Amino acid sequence: MTLCSAVTAPYSRHRCFHCYVIMRSNQCRHRCSIAIALIVLAGTCSAWQPLLSRGRHRTAPLRAKRGKKGVRAAKKRSAKSEWLEKQEAAQRRLQGGATDIRPATVRANGVIISEDHRQEQFFFDAPTSAKMMRLVGRFEKPLLVCVPSIAAKLDAAGEDYLLLDRDERFATLKSFEPFDLRQPKPVTYTFDALFLDPPFASVTPLELAAAVAALCGDRRVPLFVGLQRTAELVEAFDAYDLRDTGDVLGYATGVMEGKVALFTNWRP
């Protein structure tokens, strides 16, 4: 070993040891930094955990509140739709439709006339019209009370008749007189049979019988009346000796299906 080597050897060992100590110190500081960072992160997560929990508790009522708002909105939409339907029905009534049923029509001397459901006006269906036309054809001067659809057919065929009705739209027919069942007046027309298809809700059975009595007077003429099979109606017409023919009157709109029968005192 040279003199130089002998002098520098201890210094080299001391320098290496110093470097080792510095390196170990740096590693310790790095590990401590990592540990501190992990501790801080854990503390932060722990601090946020109650806030997140409270957030979940707060959002649950919020979702429920939103759900209730949705239900209320749906109810409002439903109420609005119902109101609009009622308004449309009211408009139809103003235009002559007291029901939601589409009115049937009849041609009266070239004029198309729709049923007025406000006056309980319903026209016969095709089978009933044919049946009634055959009956009316058995007489020369029929008096038609509240039977405008048959009067329109007789008018088109040029037959003799007289229509009594409160609906003055049928004044287009050649033989029409306005008539109120509750305030009946005799007519000068010398009829040989009376046909009546009255409303039932707006006129009582006794008023119907009184109207027939005012028209017929002391004369006993063939009488054909559309009546519901109720004891009250049958009793009101007891003086006319009516019998149930078994024929059911049908209407174009399908109302009162099977409930109105044809009664008569006629024995051919």
DRENLUM-379036 format. One line per 4 residues: for each residue x, y, z of N, C-alpha, C, O, CB. Coordinates in steps of 0.001 Angstrom, whole numbers, plus 500000, padded with zeros to 6 digits. Glycine has a CB too. Example, Ala and Ser with C-alpha at 12.3 -4.5 7.8 and 13.67 -1.06 7.14 Angstrom:
DRENLUM-379036
513190/494310/507800/512300/495500/507800/513200/496700/507800/514236/496681/508465/511308/495527/509046 | 512850/497750/507080/513670/498940/507140/512900/500030/507870/513409/501138/508039/514084/499402/505725
END
This chain:
DRENLUM-379036
500862/498819/500000/500000/500000/500000/500902/501235/500000/501856/501327/500773/499023/500003/501241 | 500598/502122/499172/501392/503338/499080/500995/504280/500187/500007/504069/500890/501222/504010/497712 | 501784/505320/500328/501515/506303/501368/500228/507044/501095/499486/507397/502012/502663/507284/501484 | 499975/507273/499827/498717/507985/499446/497501/507165/499779/496487/507663/500267/498705/508320/497943
497644/505853/499490/496493/504975/499775/496238/504892/501255/495090/504877/501698/496721/503571/499211 | 497304/504839/502018/497145/504740/503462/496493/505978/504026/495744/505905/505001/498483/504511/504128 | 496773/507119/503418/496203/508351/503942/494729/508492/503571/493932/508949/504391/496985/509548/503429 | 494353/508111/502354/492986/508330/501833/491997/507249/502226/490790/507474/502137/493022/508426/500336
492459/506086/502655/491551/504970/502945/490575/505318/504053/489376/505102/503880/492342/503728/503329 | 491022/505838/505168/490058/506150/506224/489043/507198/505757/487870/507120/506121/490789/506648/507481 | 489459/508132/504992/488549/509174/504500/487484/508597/503598/486325/509007/503670/489321/510253/503756 | 487849/507659/502755/486891/507014/501823/485839/506243/502598/484651/506271/502276/487626/506060/500840
486319/505538/503653/485339/504775/504443/484381/505712/505154/483183/505441/505236/486047/503871/505468 | 484901/506796/505659/484034/507746/506343/483013/508361/505378/481854/508566/505737/484873/508848/507000 | 483460/508655/504142/482543/509218/503142/481458/508237/502764/480298/508629/502632/483306/509638/501898 | 481788/507002/502590/480783/505970/502230/479752/505832/503340/478553/505727/503082/481466/504592/501966
480245/505833/504602/479318/505704/505721/478371/506905/505764/477178/506773/506039/480090/505574/507054 | 478938/508075/505486/478112/509289/505493/477016/509230/504414/475873/509624/504645/478998/510534/505277 | 477391/508741/503261/476408/508609/502161/475318/507610/502524/474144/507827/502224/477107/508166/500852 | 475703/506531/503163/474733/505507/503564/473732/506089/504558/472532/505828/504477/475451/504284/504180
474254/506887/505503/473374/507485/506509/472391/508448/505856/471210/508488/506202/474198/508216/507584 | 472910/509228/504896/472029/510182/504205/470944/509446/503429/469786/509864/503443/472843/511084/503251 | 471297/508367/502759/470332/507596/501962/469255/507007/502855/468068/507054/502530/471041/506473/501179 | 469681/506450/503992/468711/505847/504898/467781/506919/505467/466588/506698/505674/469428/505094/506036
468368/508070/505707/467550/509156/506240/466492/509586/505226/465338/509830/505579/468432/510352/506626 | 466905/509674/503964/465947/510039/502904/464828/509007/502789/463664/509368/502619/466670/510176/501550 | 465175/507736/502882/464158/506674/502793/463150/506782/503941/461943/506603/503773/464831/505280/502810 | 463719/507088/505127/462815/507222/506281/461863/508389/506094/460668/508292/506373/463615/507406/507579
462428/509513/505607/461555/510659/505390/460478/510357/504344/459332/510781/504492/462378/511870/504960 | 460848/509617/503280/459881/509258/502241/458775/508377/502801/457597/508573/502503/460581/508545/501084 | 459166/507413/503608/458166/506518/504202/457255/507281/505167/456046/507054/505221/458857/505351/504938 | 457881/508204/505936/457074/508996/506858/456063/509858/506105/454920/510015/506534/457972/509878/507727
456502/510410/504980/455597/511234/504174/454414/510416/503675/453270/510870/503704/456346/511853/502986 | 454710/509192/503213/453638/508310/502733/452663/507975/503863/451446/507977/503680/454231/507012/502142 | 453240/507685/505046/452389/507339/506191/451501/508505/506578/450307/508347/506833/453242/506912/507391 | 452126/509706/506616/451342/510893/506970/450230/511139/505953/449111/511498/506322/452253/512129/507063
450547/510942/504662/449535/511143/503617/448374/510168/503782/447212/510539/503616/450164/510981/502223 | 448699/508920/504109/447639/507919/504316/446774/508266/505507/445555/508098/505478/448241/506531/504508 | 447437/508766/506588/446666/509141/507776/445720/510300/507466/444562/510309/507883/447611/509523/508933 | 446246/511282/506717/445415/512429/506356/444248/512004/505478/443124/512470/505661/446249/513488/505639
444519/511114/504521/443457/510629/503629/442382/509880/504400/441189/510054/504153/444041/509723/502545 | 442820/509044/505338/441847/508304/506146/440999/509255/506977/439790/509069/507116/442560/507298/507060 | 441654/510284/507531/440912/511254/508325/439902/512017/507480/438788/512302/507919/441867/512224/508991 | 440318/512341/506256/439398/513061/505360/438182/512217/505027/437051/512703/505063/440113/513469/504068
438418/510932/504699/437297/510026/504388/436354/509897/505576/435133/509879/505422/437821/508634/503983 | 436960/509804/506796/436120/509688/507988/435301/510946/508202/434154/510892/508644/436974/509407/509221 | 435913/512088/507881/435200/513346/508056/434050/513479/507073/433006/514034/507413/436150/514515/507900 | 434230/512974/505852/433180/513074/504833/432064/512051/505017/430962/512243/504503/433784/512908/503463
432335/510962/505746/431358/509881/505864/430032/510362/506460/428991/510010/505906/431929/508760/506719 | 429994/511138/507544/428702/511633/508067/427984/512543/507092/426756/512523/507008/428915/512376/509370 | 428754/513355/506340/428126/514241/505373/427442/513461/504265/426328/513777/503848/429151/515187/504784 | 428158/512406/503788/427551/511565/502755/426303/510875/503278/425300/510760/502574/428553/510524/502253
426378/510409/504540/425219/509745/505133/424049/510711/505252/422907/510371/504943/425574/509169/506510 | 424362/511947/505715/423300/512934/505814/422728/513294/504443/421535/513569/504314/423815/514182/506505 | 423573/513289/503439/423110/513574/502085/422118/512536/501602/421122/512859/500955/424281/513645/501132 | 422416/511245/501935/421494/510181/501547/420157/510337/502263/419093/510142/501675/422102/508804/501852
420233/510696/503551/418990/510882/504309/418183/512058/503779/416952/512052/503818/419296/511092/505790 | 418889/513063/503285/418191/514228/502761/417567/513952/501397/416482/514452/501098/419143/515403/502665 | 418243/513165/500575/417728/512901/499227/416527/511969/499251/415706/512010/498335/418820/512305/498354 | 416402/511128/500278/415242/510223/500340/413934/510999/500449/413013/510738/499676/415376/509264/501531
413820/511948/501387/412585/512764/501408/412395/513580/500144/411269/513827/499710/412598/513699/502599 | 413517/513998/499555/413414/514777/498322/412799/513936/497208/411941/514398/496457/414798/515300/497894 | 413266/512668/497120/412686/511778/496106/411203/511524/496386/410380/511494/495471/413453/510438/496062 | 410878/511340/497682/409464/511135/498029/408634/512358/497695/407506/512248/497215/409316/510799/499514
409212/513541/497957/408500/514781/497654/408265/514917/496160/407186/515308/495715/409279/515989/498175 | 409313/514580/495386/409157/514632/493932/408104/513650/493456/407340/513944/492536/410485/514344/493242 | 408063/512451/494098/407040/511473/493733/405639/511985/493999/404735/511782/493188/407259/510184/494486 | 405448/512665/495163/404138/513233/495481/403762/514318/494483/402601/514437/494091/404130/513802/496906
404757/515115/494071/404484/516146/493074/404023/515522/491764/403126/516041/491099/405729/517009/492839 | 404648/514395/491400/404243/513707/490174/402812/513206/490248/402059/513297/489278/405173/512548/489893 | 402436/512668/491424/401065/512179/491612/400076/513333/491526/399029/513223/490889/400924/511455/492969 | 400430/514463/492189/399536/515620/492134/399400/516158/490715/398317/516570/490297/400043/516722/493059
400516/516150/489973/400464/516620/488582/399577/515713/487737/398818/516185/486890/401880/516685/487978 | 399682/514387/487977/398843/513446/487223/397369/513660/487550/396514/513593/486667/399249/511989/487531 | 397073/513922/488844/395686/514174/489228/395165/515448/488579/394011/515508/488154/395560/514271/490750 | 396029/516481/488503/395622/517725/487862/395319/517511/486396/394340/518040/485869/396697/518782/488020
396180/516718/485727/395936/516426/484303/394635/515670/484129/393868/515947/483207/397099/515613/483704 | 394380/514695/485031/393142/513923/484950/391926/514817/485176/390924/514703/484470/393155/512780/485972 | 392019/515719/486179/390904/516632/486459/390665/517572/485280/389523/517887/484946/391181/517448/487740 | 391751/518014/484658/391610/518903/483510/390950/518180/482343/390092/518747/481665/392976/519453/483087
391348/516923/482104/390736/516143/481030/389254/515925/481294/388431/516025/480383/391447/514796/480874 | 388914/515623/482558/387504/515417/482909/386710/516704/482694/385583/516673/482200/387369/514943/484378 | 387321/517853/483076/386648/519136/482899/386419/519430/481425/385357/519924/481045/387461/520260/483540 | 387427/519124/480581/387281/519357/479147/386180/518482/478558/385420/518924/477696/388605/519092/478426
386097/517217/479034/385038/516327/478549/383665/516877/478927/382730/516827/478128/385219/514902/479120 | 383545/517407/480158/382267/517974/480579/381911/519199/479747/380749/519415/479402/382308/518341/482062 | 382937/520006/479426/382685/521185/478613/382218/520794/477209/381321/521421/476647/383944/522051/478532 | 382837/519750/476652/382428/519283/475322/381000/518742/475364/380212/518981/474449/383399/518194/474803
380669/518005/476439/379297/517486/476573/378292/518629/476700/377206/518584/476124/379188/516550/477797 | 378677/519666/477473/377783/520829/477615/377598/521531/476272/376501/521987/475949/378343/521825/478663 | 378677/521615/475491/378569/522236/474169/377645/521440/473261/376869/522005/472491/379949/522367/473525 | 377742/520098/473363/376845/519255/472556/375397/519467/472969/374501/519469/472125/377221/517765/472697
375162/519647/474281/373792/519889/474734/373261/521215/474209/372090/521333/473848/373725/519869/476258 | 374142/522210/474173/373717/523497/473620/373366/523383/472146/372534/524131/471633/374808/524543/473812 | 374011/522439/471472/373753/522245/470044/372645/521229/469803/372388/520845/468662/375023/521799/469335 | 371993/520797/470868/370857/519894/470693/371128/518480/471129/370361/517583/470779/370438/519884/469279
372190/518235/471880/372486/516892/472331/372540/516812/473837/373575/517121/474427/373784/516418/471745 | 371457/516406/474483/371443/516302/475943/372163/515049/476410/372370/514874/477611/370007/516306/476467 | 372543/514185/475505/373283/512981/475832/374550/512952/474990/374748/513771/474093/372421/511709/475596 | 375409/511971/475312/376631/511801/474529/376389/510929/473294/377325/510635/472550/377732/511187/475398
375145/510518/473075/374811/509674/471928/374747/510529/470669/374173/511618/470665/373465/508934/472154 | 375343/510018/469612/375279/510750/468346/373842/510725/467824/373275/509646/467651/376261/510138/467296 | 373239/511895/467569/371829/511932/467160/371609/511304/465788/372425/511452/464879/371326/513368/467148 | 370498/510607/465662/370082/510111/464351/369444/511273/463580/369127/512312/464161/369079/508902/464490
369264/511092/462298/368701/512161/461464/367535/511629/460640/367386/510424/460437/369785/512761/460534 | 366712/512569/460172/365612/512245/459278/365495/513386/458269/365792/514539/458582/364266/512030/460069 | 365064/513052/457071/364873/514071/456041/363399/514466/456014/362528/513642/455736/365340/513555/454640 | 363134/515738/456306/361765/516250/456338/361581/517253/455208/362016/518400/455308/361441/516903/457712
360940/516815/454139/360694/517671/452977/362005/518289/452462/362088/519478/452156/359683/518785/453337 | 363025/517419/452384/364323/517849/451849/365276/518427/452874/366432/518692/452544/364108/518852/450793 | 364834/518632/454109/365676/519219/455153/366124/518117/456120/365300/517371/456650/364911/520351/455918 | 367447/518024/456341/367975/517036/457282/367820/517569/458698/368309/518653/459017/369469/516707/456976
367134/516803/459550/366889/517209/460932/367443/516136/461873/367142/514950/461734/365364/517440/461187 | 368261/516583/462835/368829/515673/463833/367925/515589/465055/367176/516519/465353/370239/516132/464245 | 368003/514480/465750/367246/514320/466991/367640/515404/467999/368809/515776/468108/367480/512914/467593 | 366667/515887/468711/366913/516833/469799/366747/516079/471114/365632/515904/471605/365938/518072/469723
367868/515637/471676/367797/514829/472887/367375/515636/474101/366979/515060/475115/369127/514181/473150 | 367451/516963/474020/366951/517785/475126/365451/517607/475296/364919/517773/476393/367281/519264/474893 | 364771/517268/474202/363324/517064/474243/362972/515576/474240/361835/515193/473965/362658/517763/473055 | 363983/514738/474557/363787/513278/474537/363276/512812/473172/362403/511948/473081/362796/512851/475645
363823/513387/472145/363375/513069/470785/364289/512002/470188/365487/512224/470012/363362/514347/469888 | 363714/510850/469881/364460/509749/469285/363638/509177/468124/362440/508931/468265/364781/508642/470349 | 364278/508974/467002/363597/508476/465807/363642/506950/465774/364576/506327/466279/364239/509062/464528 | 362607/506365/465166/362523/504906/465071/363661/504352/464215/364163/505014/463307/361164/504481/464485
364050/503116/464535/365001/502426/463658/364250/501868/462447/363025/501974/462373/365745/501280/464426 | 364976/501277/461503/364386/500826/460241/363283/499775/460437/362214/499920/459843/365471/500259/459348 | 363495/498718/461248/362420/497720/461421/361151/498308/462035/360045/497993/461597/362911/496579/462294 | 361312/499173/463061/360135/499777/463688/359436/500734/462735/358207/500792/462699/360531/500512/464971
360220/501489/461958/359617/502405/460973/358774/501631/459963/357668/502050/459622/360714/503214/460237 | 359295/500509/459490/358545/499698/458522/357263/499160/459140/356215/499141/458494/359407/498536/458009 | 357349/498722/460398/356177/498195/461097/355119/499288/461289/353931/499062/461061/356587/497604/462462 | 355571/500477/461711/354635/501569/461937/354020/502066/460630/352848/502444/460602/355334/502716/462652
354791/502067/459563/354260/502486/458266/353169/501535/457792/352198/501965/457168/355384/502561/457225 | 353321/500248/458082/352270/499292/457702/350997/499566/458506/349895/499492/457962/352749/497828/457930 | 351143/499883/459801/349974/500181/460622/349298/501476/460183/348077/501535/460036/350371/500273/462091 | 350106/502507/459977/349558/503800/459550/348844/503671/458213/347843/504342/457963/350673/504854/459452
349369/502803/457360/348772/502598/456045/347384/501993/456090/346671/501996/455087/349652/501730/455227 | 346990/501470/457254/345651/500896/457387/344580/501988/457556/343384/501699/457536/345610/499931/458582 | 345020/503233/457721/344072/504326/457982/344261/505439/456949/345327/505588/456353/344259/504889/459425 | 343191/506210/456757/343216/507253/455728/343711/508596/456258/344358/509346/455527/341834/507424/455138
343414/508908/457518/343791/510213/458066/344391/510043/459470/343742/510367/460465/342559/511163/458110 | 345604/509546/459546/346221/509331/460866/346683/510644/461500/347163/511550/460819/347410/508370/460744 | 346526/510717/462813/347046/511833/463589/348315/511336/464299/348269/510383/465076/345969/512376/464622 | 349429/511987/464023/350720/511573/464570/351155/512576/465642/351396/513748/465356/351796/511464/463441
351248/512093/466864/351647/512953/467987/353054/512529/468451/353251/511424/468956/350603/512858/469178 | 354018/513436/468265/355415/513158/468640/355990/511979/467862/356784/511201/468391/355515/512878/470140 | 355580/511857/466607/356117/510798/465741/356612/511442/464442/356080/511135/463375/355027/509691/465444 | 357608/512319/464501/358006/513072/463307/358661/512234/462220/358528/512551/461038/358939/514156/463699
359361/511178/462593/360036/510378/461565/359027/509678/460645/359273/509537/459447/360956/509335/462225 | 357896/509243/461204/356850/508617/460383/356146/509686/459549/355798/509441/458394/355821/507856/461277 | 355935/510866/460127/355312/511961/459375/356167/512339/458174/355632/512638/457107/355097/513189/460280 | 357486/512331/458332/358374/512664/457215/358237/511654/456092/358270/512029/454920/359829/512730/457685
358083/510368/456429/357906/509343/455407/356565/509496/454696/356492/509361/453475/358014/507954/456028 | 355506/509775/455451/354193/509978/454837/354201/511216/453943/353578/511235/452881/353105/510112/455919 | 354914/512243/454387/355007/513465/453595/355714/513190/452267/355284/513668/451218/355749/514563/454382 | 356791/512423/452319/357533/512100/451099/356702/511245/450152/356861/511319/448934/358832/511379/451444
355800/510418/450731/354952/509556/449899/353685/510265/449427/352912/509692/448659/354575/508302/450668 | 353458/511505/449876/352275/512247/449460/351007/511791/450144/349915/512024/449626/352103/512136/447991 | 351117/511148/451290/349941/510645/452011/349334/511743/452899/349963/512762/453183/350322/509411/452870 | 348108/511497/453317/347414/512431/454198/347774/512111/455650/347851/510943/456032/345871/512364/453979
347990/513146/456450/348366/512973/457857/348360/514354/458514/348238/515370/457830/349781/512275/457999 | 348492/514387/459837/348775/515616/460566/349758/515288/461673/349536/514366/462458/347472/516258/461140 | 350860/516053/461735/351862/515875/462791/351676/516957/463848/351626/518147/463538/353307/515921/462207 | 351572/516519/465109/351581/517424/466251/352880/517203/467018/353177/516090/467452/350332/517199/467171
353652/518284/467178/354949/518148/467846/355401/519520/468332/355042/520547/467755/356012/517519/466890 | 356192/519521/469396/356705/520795/469906/357925/521277/469121/358307/522442/469227/357062/520662/471381 | 358531/520400/468343/359726/520748/467568/359308/521425/466259/358895/520761/465309/360592/519478/467280 | 359418/522722/466227/358943/523482/465068/359896/523422/463877/359634/524052/462851/358726/524918/465460
360982/522686/463992/361811/522450/462808/361054/521641/461759/361365/521690/460569/363105/521725/463198 | 360040/520885/462233/359256/520070/461304/358131/520874/460649/357254/520308/459996/358673/518862/462032 | 358163/522163/460825/357193/523010/460118/357450/523006/458613/356638/523523/457846/357248/524450/460654 | 358567/522429/458188/358830/522293/456748/357882/521281/456105/357696/521285/454888/360290/521869/456508
357280/520411/456928/356322/519440/456393/355012/520143/456049/354690/521193/456606/356072/518291/457408 | 354271/519551/455130/353034/520206/454648/351911/520179/455677/351016/521024/455636/352553/519536/453369 | 351945/519193/456624/350867/519083/457623/351479/519010/459012/351749/517932/459540/349971/517832/457355 | 351689/520188/459589/352329/520272/460912/351643/521343/461743/351290/522411/461242/353848/520580/460781
351458/521035/463041/350967/522025/463992/351778/521892/465282/351979/520779/465768/349433/521840/464266 | 352246/523008/465841/352968/522931/467131/352021/522459/468235/350844/522821/468260/353585/524320/467508 | 352555/521647/469143/351691/521018/470141/352496/520767/471410/353640/520317/471363/351085/519690/469601 | 351866/521071/472549/352492/520849/473861/351659/519819/474617/350480/520046/474889/352607/522193/474680
352264/518703/474951/351536/517636/475640/351004/518082/477004/349992/517560/477471/352438/516424/475815 | 351667/519029/477636/351230/519486/478960/350164/520580/478889/349527/520913/479888/352420/519993/479745 | 349989/521124/477698/348920/522112/477483/348189/521770/476180/348239/522534/475217/349501/523577/477430 | 347515/520621/476157/346921/520128/474908/345696/520940/474480/344951/521476/475300/346531/518665/475063
345529/521004/473184/344353/521663/472605/343778/520760/471525/344536/520080/470833/344717/523072/472020 | 342484/520734/471364/341875/519917/470302/342243/520459/468926/342596/521629/468778/340339/519876/470460 | 342154/519595/467931/342473/519985/466553/341221/519843/465696/340284/519125/466046/343641/519119/465976 | 341227/520534/464583/340084/520470/463660/340238/519320/462666/339307/518993/461931/339933/521800/462902
341401/518724/462653/341676/517624/461715/340850/516409/462135/340933/515964/463280/343213/517273/461678 | 340055/515874/461208/339187/514724/461522/339951/513420/461292/339818/512780/460249/337889/514752/460653 | 340733/513050/462265/341594/511852/462136/340788/510596/462436/339782/510626/463144/342823/511941/463094 | 341267/509488/461871/340612/508205/462112/341491/507239/462914/341100/506092/463125/340228/507568/460791
342666/507680/463362/343541/506893/464237/344572/507845/464848/344972/508829/464226/344247/505717/463444 | 344988/507540/466060/345969/508396/466739/347196/507556/467100/347079/506495/467713/345350/509056/468022 | 348360/508045/466711/349632/507384/467006/350453/508306/467910/350680/509470/467579/350418/507038/465686 | 350892/507777/469050/351605/508591/470034/352868/507869/470505/352820/506723/470952/350689/508915/471239
354000/508571/470391/355273/508059/470928/355865/509160/471816/356707/509935/471363/356285/507646/469760 | 355428/509229/473071/355721/510404/473897/357076/510307/474610/357657/509228/474725/354621/510594/474926 | 357565/511463/475086/358672/511442/476046/358150/510967/477397/356959/511097/477678/359334/512852/476174 | 359024/510422/478230/358555/509881/479512/359070/510664/480711/358405/510721/481745/358974/508438/479642
360247/511267/480585/360841/511954/481737/360233/513330/481975/360106/513769/483118/362336/512090/481544 | 359858/514009/480897/359381/515384/481034/357865/515494/481116/357340/516575/481383/359873/516204/479884 | 357152/514390/480889/355685/514394/480932/355225/513215/481780/355720/512100/481620/355070/514321/479490 | 354282/513461/482679/353797/512396/483555/352769/511532/482817/352193/511976/481824/353179/512991/484845
352532/510306/483291/351506/509459/482676/350123/510116/482663/349389/509998/481681/351427/508136/483409 | 349770/510803/483742/348459/511460/483785/348373/512586/482753/347318/512798/482156/348184/512016/485196 | 349474/513306/482539/349485/514361/481520/349336/513774/480124/348670/514362/479272/350778/515180/481609 | 349950/512618/479881/349804/511952/478575/348346/511547/478348/347784/511777/477277/350729/510702/478487
347752/510948/479362/346349/510524/479234/345432/511724/479030/344467/511649/478270/345908/509733/480478 | 345733/512833/479710/344916/514040/479544/345051/514610/478138/344076/515107/477575/345312/515101/480576 | 346262/514543/477561/346472/515030/476197/345668/514199/475195/345058/514751/474279/347971/514996/475837 | 345665/512881/475365/344887/512018/474478/343395/512319/474617/342674/512351/473620/345165/510531/474787
342927/512542/475856/341523/512860/476088/341137/514181/475419/340041/514311/474874/341235/512927/477590 | 342055/515165/475465/341775/516462/474833/341684/516325/473313/340899/517031/472679/342865/517486/475205 | 342459/515446/472733/342454/515281/471280/341261/514443/470813/340620/514759/469810/343761/514632/470820 | 340980/513385/471548/339914/512477/471104/338516/512956/471511/337534/512699/470814/340156/511088/471668
338442/513640/472627/337121/514069/473089/336244/512863/473401/336666/511932/474087/336443/514960/472034 | 335004/512895/472882/334080/511779/473112/334235/510684/472074/333586/509644/472186/332650/512276/473113 | 335061/510881/471082/335236/509891/470023/336117/508743/470507/337089/508937/471237/335847/510544/468769 | 335748/507563/470082/336574/506399/470382/337236/505970/469077/336605/505353/468219/335726/505225/471015
338496/506300/468943/339237/506003/467711/340352/505018/468034/340767/504910/469188/339817/507308/467069 | 340840/504303/467035/341998/503429/467260/343176/504232/467813/343536/505278/467274/342405/502715/465947 | 343752/503739/468867/344839/504430/469559/346061/503517/469615/345969/502364/470036/344404/504859/470993 | 347196/504042/469190/348464/503301/469228/349473/504147/470019/349846/505246/469609/348998/502985/467760
349899/503601/471161/350772/504372/472058/352008/503544/472418/351914/502371/472780/350005/504795/473348 | 353158/504192/472307/354392/503564/472782/354562/503842/474261/354718/504994/474666/355619/504074/471989 | 354531/502785/475077/354607/502952/476525/355633/502002/477124/355869/500908/476612/353235/502721/477166 | 356236/502445/478218/357021/501512/479013/356057/500642/479815/354987/501094/480222/358021/502266/479955
356444/499409/480030/355559/498474/480722/355618/498727/482231/356170/497926/482985/355950/497005/480398 | 355041/499849/482656/354981/500175/484081/353527/500272/484509/352662/500666/483726/355731/501500/484386 | 353268/499910/485753/351887/499907/486259/351294/501311/486224/350100/501476/485976/351837/499349/487695 | 352128/502325/486472/351637/503697/486501/351118/504138/485138/350059/504759/485040/352735/504637/486966
351874/503811/484079/351445/504191/482730/350209/503419/482297/349267/503989/481746/352573/503961/481730 | 350224/502128/482552/349070/501300/482168/347815/501760/482899/346728/501788/482322/349343/499808/482470 | 347969/502122/484174/346815/502586/484951/346299/503926/484429/345091/504164/484411/347185/502710/486436 | 347218/504803/484003/346797/506117/483495/345931/505979/482253/345033/506790/482024/348017/506986/483182
346201/504942/481440/345447/504732/480196/344390/503645/480353/343921/503080/479365/346397/504366/479057 | 344021/503357/481586/343065/502278/481835/341724/502531/481147/341074/501581/480710/342850/502106/483334 | 341304/503770/481042/340007/504092/480443/339962/503780/478958/338877/503695/478383/339681/505551/480661 | 341117/503606/478322/341142/503368/476872/341244/501887/476528/341309/501518/475355/342304/504114/476242
341257/501047/477552/341250/499597/477323/342399/499162/476394/342200/498443/475415/339898/499165/476721 | 343588/499621/476739/344754/499284/475902/345261/497888/476223/345165/497419/477357/345886/500312/476102 | 345792/497246/475220/346423/495934/475395/347836/495987/474822/348123/496749/473899/345585/494805/474705 | 348696/495172/475382/350090/495086/474916/350134/494208/473670/349764/493036/473726/351033/494511/476036
350583/494765/472545/350632/493985/471298/351783/492991/471289/351806/492069/470474/350756/494915/470101 | 352749/493181/472205/353937/492324/472202/355038/492851/471306/356151/492326/471309/353567/490934/471769 | 354731/493901/470530/355746/494514/469668/356560/495524/470469/356007/496336/471210/355088/495199/468439 | 357865/495465/470312/358769/496385/470984/359216/497445/469985/359577/497129/468852/359991/495633/471586
359188/498702/470413/359614/499800/469547/361120/500013/469692/361640/500130/470802/358841/501104/469886 | 361804/500061/468557/363250/500276/468567/363604/501644/468002/362893/502202/467166/363959/499180/467769 | 364718/502162/468483/365141/503500/468066/366524/503439/467414/367345/502578/467728/365157/504468/469274 | 366751/504379/466499/367967/504343/465688/369235/504437/466534/370266/503872/466169/367946/505470/464678
369166/505144/467655/370341/505298/468511/370503/504150/469503/371521/504072/470190/370259/506606/469262 | 369523/503262/469590/369618/502127/470509/369158/502424/471922/369297/501571/472798/371014/501645/470556 | 368610/503617/472174/368158/503942/473531/366893/503165/473879/366142/502745/472999/367905/505455/473671 | 366675/502987/475171/365463/502321/475680/365251/500959/475022/364118/500543/474783/364230/503208/475446
366337/500284/474739/366227/499021/474004/365390/498004/474784/365698/497668/475927/367627/498444/473715 | 364322/497522/474136/363459/496518/474739/362543/497028/475832/361852/496231/476467/364283/495445/475282 | 362513/498341/476075/361737/498875/477194/360429/499539/476789/359562/499756/477635/362562/499856/477942 | 360272/499864/475509/359065/500553/475053/358259/499596/474178/358744/499101/473161/359422/501862/474270
357032/499350/474590/356156/498429/473863/355015/499208/473211/354689/500320/473626/355595/497334/474813 | 354422/498610/472193/353297/499237/471498/351994/498729/472102/351720/497529/472100/353348/498943/469967 | 351198/499658/472618/349893/499331/473180/348810/499892/472251/349005/500930/471618/349744/499903/474635 | 347680/499205/472175/346593/499676/471305/345247/499187/471848/345170/498210/472593/346802/499182/469837
344211/499889/471453/342831/499463/471737/342167/498967/470461/340974/498663/470461/342008/500625/472355 | 342916/498884/469390/342376/498520/468093/342228/497018/467982/343160/496263/468261/343262/499049/466977 | 341037/496591/467568/340767/495164/467297/340337/495070/465839/339158/495250/465533/339647/494565/468275 | 341266/494794/464939/340878/494745/463504/339938/493597/463196/339528/493426/462048/342118/494620/462622
END
